[in-house]
Structures are given as C-alpha cells and as structure tokens.
Amino acid sequence: MRILRSIVARESELQADGRPTDFIMVQMVGPSFGLKPGIPGEQELSPQESDILELVDAGCLRDLGPSSSSAAVLLRFAVTSQGRVTGSGGSVARDLSQPLPQTPPPSADDVLAWVKDLSASAEGAQALEDGGGFMSNALATWGEDHRRRVAAHLFDLTADGLLTFEDPMARIDQMDEVDRLGMAANLRLTASGRDRAARLERRDQPAGASPLQIVIAEHAQIAARDINNNYANFDELLDLVRQGIETMEGIDDDTRDEAKSFVERLRGSAGTLATGTATGAGGAVVGALLKSLLGL
C-alpha cells in the first residue's frame, strides 16, 4: 500500500507539471529495480517487480505493455481510477494540516441514487446534459474530498450497464477521470439503472401499515404446516399472533383491543371465508405478525 500511495502522489505531481504519467520499471545493476520517473521514498520502499504485478492484479495499476526494445525495461504501467481512490486516502503527498473528510465516502449505489434524483427535476436534468454541470453538482453534493471517488463510481456504473454518457475523451490515454467527465455529455440512467435505483428507493422506504387480505382459513392452515414447523394448525398460529399482540410495544390500547378482536373473528371463521380486507390499525398489526410468522 505504501508503494501505491507513493505512485499516486508522484502521478499527481506529474499531472500538475503537465508531464506524462506513465511509469516504467527497469532492472538496475545487481538484483534491484527502479521506477522512472522516481517515486517518493523509493530507496526505502525498494519496489520489486512482484509488488507492481500484485497491484496490477488488484486493479490499482494497468499494464501498458512493452514500449521499448531495451531488456532493462521490465514493466510499463499507469495508475487506474481504482488505484487513485485506494492510494489517495493516505497519500504521502497529503498536507498533514488538511482536515480529513467529514462525511463518509459515497458508495456506487449512493452515486446511482444521486443521478436518479438529479434527473427527476428540470434543473438537475439540464445539469446531466453537460459534464461540467454534473461534476459541479458532484462537488456541491459530495465535496472535494470525494469527487474522485464519485468519478470512479460513475465509470464503474457505466461499465456495469447502469449508466451511459458520451465520452469524447475516452481515447486519450491516461486522462484523469474527473477531467474526462468534465468534458462528457448526456449522462443517463439505462433501463437497468432505473430498475436498480427503484429497488434501492423501495428498500430505503420505511415499512408502512399494509392491508391484510384474509383467505380461507383451511388454506392458511396448509401454508402454516408447509412454511413453518413451529405450529401444526391454524389455531396454534393464531395463538402465536395473540401472544405477539400482547407483547408488542408502541401500540395503544384501542389498537391492541382491535387486533385481539380481529384474531378472534379469524378463529371463529375457521373453514369459511373471513371478512375480506382489514385496513384498520388492528388489522395492520395482525398482518405484520402473520407475515413474520409465515416468513413472508
């Protein structure tokens, strides 16, 4: 990890100077190796060929293939977006006086939900038309500390088929992802991305009181046997519901009494069609307990 941090720090310096950001590993005199251009603390770190290959396998570096006929040149590589995110967190180039991020880094799902929220408004949809616009929104939403991570997630989501955007700078080797996105256009959720965002939205919504559809009691008795072996018949299932009503916290006495009454009506309706749909607070309590007991 120290080697990766040093490489990422050196890449930032090279970018600031407008210099190429490719690295090469060369065989030095004796059983040692060197990186060109050099990295901070290279002598102490003593990078080995195996260290670089491990970072390539981890997706933090990209093997660019041979670019020289010299036998001394062993590897040519560059930092990936994943490598920048991984290596920048504790970069040796970080100013120790700079405060650490005050918010947790966003996940890929967070970024996907952010794009969905932007597309829901006319102003946000307009921002998605222009790369500079949505990167400005990213900066305002996530802050400078997480902008690179957001950019990396956007490229990952695109690779997964959840996003699409026009990327005119895609063929420019080693261009920074943030800069590429700043020149992009027409960022959109794909159909798969919209489905994923909708599932995330449903997952995050608090569970509300839902109507309970009552079925013929003998059918419920069969389901009770098949789904859960903690009870053998419908009466035992209702006994467990009644116990749950007695011990449930956070409901008032009227709701508790209504739920108990509803259980007794169900018990008296064994083998017949019960009252149809229960939408009151008591019915919602019974419905929640039945769903829990039946594993639904």
C-alpha positions as CSV (number, residue, x, y, z in Angstrom):
1,M,0.0,0.0,0.0
2,R,2.9,2.4,0.7
3,I,4.2,1.8,-2.8
4,L,0.8,2.6,-4.3
5,R,0.4,5.8,-2.2
6,S,3.8,6.9,-3.4
7,I,3.0,6.2,-7.0
8,V,-0.3,8.1,-6.8
9,A,1.4,11.0,-5.1
10,R,4.0,11.1,-7.9
11,E,1.3,10.9,-10.6
12,S,-0.4,14.0,-9.1
13,E,2.9,15.9,-9.3
14,L,3.4,14.8,-12.9
15,Q,-0.1,15.9,-13.8
16,A,0.4,19.3,-12.1
17,D,3.6,19.8,-14.2
18,G,1.8,18.7,-17.4
19,R,4.2,15.7,-17.8
20,P,3.3,12.2,-19.0
21,T,2.1,9.9,-16.1
22,D,3.3,6.6,-17.4
23,F,5.8,4.7,-15.3
24,I,8.4,2.1,-16.2
25,M,10.3,-0.4,-14.0
26,V,13.8,-1.0,-15.0
27,Q,16.4,-3.5,-14.0
28,M,19.2,-1.8,-12.1
29,V,22.8,-3.0,-11.5
30,G,22.6,-6.0,-9.3
31,P,19.3,-7.6,-8.1
32,S,17.5,-4.3,-7.7
33,F,14.8,-2.4,-9.6
34,G,14.0,1.2,-10.1
35,L,11.0,3.2,-11.3
36,K,11.1,6.0,-13.8
37,P,10.1,8.7,-13.0
38,G,11.1,8.0,-9.4
39,I,8.6,8.0,-6.6
40,P,8.9,9.5,-3.0
41,G,10.9,7.3,-0.7
42,E,11.8,4.8,-3.4
43,Q,15.1,3.8,-1.9
44,E,13.4,3.0,1.4
45,L,10.5,1.2,-0.3
46,S,12.7,-0.8,-2.6
47,P,9.9,-1.7,-5.0
48,Q,10.1,-5.2,-6.6
49,E,8.6,-6.5,-9.8
50,S,6.3,-8.7,-7.8
51,D,4.9,-5.6,-5.9
52,I,3.9,-3.9,-9.2
53,L,2.4,-7.1,-10.6
54,E,0.3,-7.6,-7.4
55,L,-1.1,-4.0,-7.8
56,V,-1.9,-4.8,-11.5
57,D,-3.8,-7.9,-10.5
58,A,-5.7,-5.9,-7.8
59,G,-6.8,-3.4,-10.5
60,C,-4.8,-0.5,-9.0
61,L,-2.3,-0.3,-11.9
62,R,-2.7,-1.1,-15.6
63,D,-0.1,-2.9,-17.5
64,L,0.6,-0.8,-20.7
65,G,2.7,-3.5,-22.3
66,P,6.3,-3.1,-23.6
67,S,7.3,0.2,-25.2
68,S,11.0,-0.3,-25.5
69,S,13.2,-2.9,-27.0
70,S,15.6,-2.5,-24.1
71,A,15.9,-5.6,-22.0
72,A,16.4,-3.4,-18.9
73,V,12.7,-2.2,-19.2
74,L,10.7,-4.8,-17.3
75,L,7.2,-3.2,-17.0
76,R,5.3,-0.1,-18.2
77,F,2.3,0.8,-16.2
78,A,-0.1,3.5,-15.2
79,V,-2.5,4.2,-12.3
80,T,-6.1,3.3,-12.7
81,S,-9.1,5.1,-11.2
82,Q,-9.4,2.4,-8.6
83,G,-5.7,2.9,-7.8
84,R,-6.2,6.6,-7.3
85,V,-9.1,6.2,-5.0
86,T,-7.3,3.5,-3.0
87,G,-3.9,5.3,-2.9
88,S,-5.1,8.8,-2.3
89,G,-6.7,8.1,1.1
90,G,-3.3,8.1,2.8
91,S,-1.2,9.7,0.2
92,V,2.3,10.7,1.3
93,A,1.6,14.0,-0.5
94,R,-1.4,14.9,1.7
95,D,-0.9,18.0,3.7
96,L,-1.0,16.9,7.4
97,S,-2.8,20.2,8.3
98,Q,-5.6,19.4,5.8
99,P,-8.7,18.1,7.6
100,L,-9.9,14.6,6.8
101,P,-13.3,14.3,5.1
102,Q,-16.2,15.0,7.4
103,T,-18.6,12.8,5.5
104,P,-18.3,9.1,4.7
105,P,-17.4,8.3,1.1
106,P,-20.3,7.5,-1.1
107,S,-21.0,4.0,-2.4
108,A,-21.8,3.2,-6.0
109,D,-25.4,2.9,-5.0
110,D,-25.3,6.4,-3.4
111,V,-24.0,7.8,-6.7
112,L,-26.6,6.0,-8.7
113,A,-29.4,7.3,-6.4
114,W,-27.9,10.8,-6.8
115,V,-28.1,10.6,-10.6
116,K,-31.7,9.5,-10.3
117,D,-32.6,12.4,-8.0
118,L,-30.9,14.8,-10.4
119,S,-32.9,13.5,-13.4
120,A,-36.2,14.0,-11.5
121,S,-36.0,17.8,-11.7
122,A,-35.8,20.1,-14.7
123,E,-32.7,21.8,-13.3
124,G,-31.0,18.5,-12.5
125,A,-31.8,17.0,-15.9
126,Q,-30.2,20.1,-17.5
127,A,-27.1,19.6,-15.4
128,L,-26.8,16.0,-16.7
129,E,-26.7,17.3,-20.3
130,D,-23.2,18.8,-19.7
131,G,-20.2,17.2,-18.0
132,G,-19.2,20.4,-16.3
133,G,-22.7,20.7,-14.9
134,F,-22.9,17.3,-13.3
135,M,-19.4,17.4,-12.0
136,S,-20.2,20.8,-10.3
137,N,-23.2,19.1,-8.7
138,A,-21.0,16.2,-7.6
139,L,-18.6,18.7,-6.0
140,A,-21.5,20.5,-4.3
141,T,-23.1,17.2,-3.1
142,W,-20.0,15.2,-2.0
143,G,-17.3,17.7,-1.6
144,E,-13.8,17.9,-3.0
145,D,-12.6,15.0,-0.8
146,H,-14.9,12.5,-2.5
147,R,-15.0,13.9,-6.0
148,R,-12.5,11.4,-7.4
149,R,-14.4,8.5,-5.8
150,V,-17.7,9.7,-7.3
151,A,-15.9,9.9,-10.7
152,A,-14.6,6.3,-10.3
153,H,-18.1,5.1,-9.3
154,L,-19.6,6.8,-12.4
155,F,-17.2,4.9,-14.7
156,D,-17.8,1.6,-12.8
157,L,-21.6,2.1,-13.1
158,T,-21.2,2.7,-16.8
159,A,-19.1,-0.5,-17.2
160,D,-21.9,-2.3,-15.4
161,G,-24.5,-1.1,-17.9
162,L,-26.4,1.1,-15.3
163,L,-25.3,4.5,-16.8
164,T,-24.5,5.8,-20.2
165,F,-22.8,9.1,-21.3
166,E,-21.0,10.5,-24.2
167,D,-17.2,10.3,-23.5
168,P,-15.3,12.2,-26.3
169,M,-12.1,11.9,-24.4
170,A,-12.2,8.1,-24.0
171,R,-9.3,7.5,-26.4
172,I,-7.0,10.0,-24.7
173,D,-4.6,7.7,-22.8
174,Q,-4.1,8.5,-19.1
175,M,-6.5,11.4,-19.0
176,D,-7.8,12.0,-15.5
177,E,-11.3,10.6,-14.9
178,V,-12.6,13.8,-13.4
179,D,-11.4,15.8,-16.4
180,R,-12.9,13.2,-18.8
181,L,-16.3,13.5,-17.0
182,G,-16.0,17.3,-17.2
183,M,-15.9,17.0,-21.0
184,A,-18.6,14.3,-21.2
185,A,-22.3,14.9,-22.0
186,N,-25.8,13.4,-21.8
187,L,-25.4,11.3,-18.7
188,R,-28.4,9.0,-18.4
189,L,-29.6,6.0,-16.4
190,T,-30.2,3.0,-18.5
191,A,-33.2,0.8,-18.1
192,S,-31.2,-1.4,-15.8
193,G,-30.0,1.6,-13.9
194,R,-33.6,2.9,-13.4
195,D,-34.7,-0.5,-12.2
196,R,-31.7,-0.7,-9.7
197,A,-32.4,2.9,-8.5
198,A,-36.1,2.0,-8.0
199,R,-35.2,-1.1,-6.0
200,L,-32.9,1.0,-3.8
201,E,-35.6,3.5,-3.2
202,R,-38.1,0.8,-2.2
203,R,-35.6,-0.7,0.1
204,D,-34.9,2.5,1.9
205,Q,-38.6,3.4,2.4
206,P,-39.9,2.7,6.0
207,A,-42.4,-0.2,6.1
208,G,-45.9,1.1,6.4
209,A,-49.2,-0.5,7.6
210,S,-50.4,-2.5,4.6
211,P,-53.8,-4.0,4.2
212,L,-54.2,-7.7,5.1
213,Q,-56.1,-9.8,2.7
214,I,-57.8,-12.7,4.6
215,V,-58.1,-16.0,2.9
216,I,-60.0,-19.2,3.6
217,A,-58.7,-20.5,6.9
218,E,-58.1,-24.0,5.8
219,H,-55.7,-22.8,3.1
220,A,-53.8,-20.8,5.7
221,Q,-53.6,-23.9,7.9
222,I,-51.9,-25.8,5.0
223,A,-49.5,-22.9,4.5
224,A,-48.7,-22.9,8.2
225,R,-47.6,-26.5,8.0
226,D,-45.5,-26.0,4.9
227,I,-43.8,-22.8,5.7
228,N,-43.0,-23.0,9.4
229,N,-43.0,-26.1,11.7
230,N,-43.4,-24.2,14.9
231,Y,-47.1,-24.8,14.8
232,A,-49.3,-27.6,13.4
233,N,-52.7,-25.9,12.8
234,F,-54.4,-22.6,12.3
235,D,-55.4,-22.3,15.9
236,E,-51.8,-22.6,17.1
237,L,-50.8,-19.9,14.5
238,L,-53.5,-17.6,15.9
239,D,-52.3,-18.3,19.4
240,L,-48.9,-17.1,18.5
241,V,-50.4,-14.0,16.9
242,R,-52.4,-13.3,20.1
243,Q,-49.2,-13.6,22.1
244,G,-47.4,-11.2,19.8
245,I,-50.2,-8.7,20.2
246,E,-49.9,-8.9,24.0
247,T,-46.2,-8.3,24.0
248,M,-46.0,-5.8,21.1
249,E,-44.7,-2.3,22.1
250,G,-45.6,1.0,20.6
251,I,-49.3,0.5,20.0
252,D,-52.1,2.0,22.0
253,D,-54.8,0.0,23.9
254,D,-57.5,0.6,21.3
255,T,-55.3,-0.8,18.6
256,R,-54.3,-3.7,20.8
257,D,-58.0,-4.5,21.5
258,E,-58.9,-4.1,17.8
259,A,-56.2,-6.6,16.9
260,K,-57.3,-9.1,19.5
261,S,-60.9,-8.9,18.3
262,F,-59.8,-9.5,14.8
263,V,-57.9,-12.6,15.8
264,E,-61.0,-14.0,17.5
265,R,-63.0,-13.3,14.3
266,L,-60.5,-15.2,12.4
267,R,-60.6,-18.1,14.9
268,G,-64.4,-18.2,14.6
269,S,-64.2,-18.2,10.8
270,A,-62.2,-21.5,10.5
271,G,-63.1,-23.3,7.3
272,T,-65.1,-20.3,6.0
273,L,-64.3,-17.1,4.2
274,A,-63.4,-14.3,6.7
275,T,-64.2,-10.6,6.4
276,G,-62.2,-9.9,3.2
277,T,-59.8,-7.0,3.7
278,A,-58.6,-5.5,7.0
279,T,-57.3,-2.0,6.7
280,G,-57.5,-0.6,10.3
281,A,-54.6,-0.3,12.7
282,G,-55.5,-3.6,14.4
283,G,-55.7,-5.4,11.1
284,A,-52.2,-4.0,10.2
285,V,-50.8,-5.3,13.5
286,V,-52.3,-8.8,12.8
287,G,-51.0,-8.6,9.2
288,A,-47.5,-7.8,10.3
289,L,-47.4,-10.6,12.8
290,L,-48.8,-13.1,10.3
291,K,-46.2,-12.1,7.7
292,S,-43.4,-12.5,10.3
293,L,-44.6,-16.0,11.4
294,L,-45.2,-17.2,7.9
295,G,-41.8,-15.9,6.7
296,L,-43.4,-13.6,4.0
